[in-house]
Amino acid sequence: QGPSELAPSRTLALARQAQGFQALQQLHHLRSLGGGADRRLYEQVLLALYRARPQSEQEWRLAKDPTAVADWLLREMLRDGLQLDQRGAALLQALFTKACQIARRQGSPTGALRDMEEFASGLCMWGSWRGSAADDEDDDASDEDQGTHYLGHRRLRLADSPLVVRELLRTYLVAGRDDLAHGLLRASPQLGLQPTAAL
């Protein structure tokens, strides 16, 4: 077997060992060889990235701000003909949960929380829920302003994505914003969700 045939197996093996950064590097290598990836491989890499413990300075940068990695993965998924589903969106969201956790340990999670909400509101149509932007009188952005697609992927509706809502709740709790978590739970009926579906 040539390098392009072995690369997916190597990527999956690294991901299953929770070596997320190495799995991501191997996925980059796979793409450079012109190889494709299926949905399961992307999901395993995302899960491994969440579980991985950063060691090098570059790994810490990626863990603290996963936006560039998340956008790259979305573009590569599109190249493979894959549209994002709620499970993939929740796994991407988990990277931002981890970033908020790191930021809270090191000081204030406010910046990481805003990065998360900006990314999540790109992936999903939030409807009446505006997260921490509800505290900002100058933020008049709406779902309509952001269109129906993000990096080529159809935006999901929170009402159809309880896994994403669950991860949003977890992010808010990790960031120490119990008020936002409670607000999201209270807004669940307006989002078309039963509160228990988000737990």
Secondary structure, 3 states (H helix, E strand, C coil): CCHHHHHHHHHHHHHHCCCHHHHHHHHHHHHHCCCCCCHHHHHHHHHHHHHCCCCCHHHHHHHHCCHHHHHHHHHHHHHCCCCCCHHHHHHHHHHHHHHHHHHHHHCCCHHHHHHHHHHHHHHEECCCCCHHHHHCCCCCCCCHHHCCEECCEECEEHHHCHHHHHHHHHHHHHCCCHHHHHHHHHHCCCCCCCHHHHC
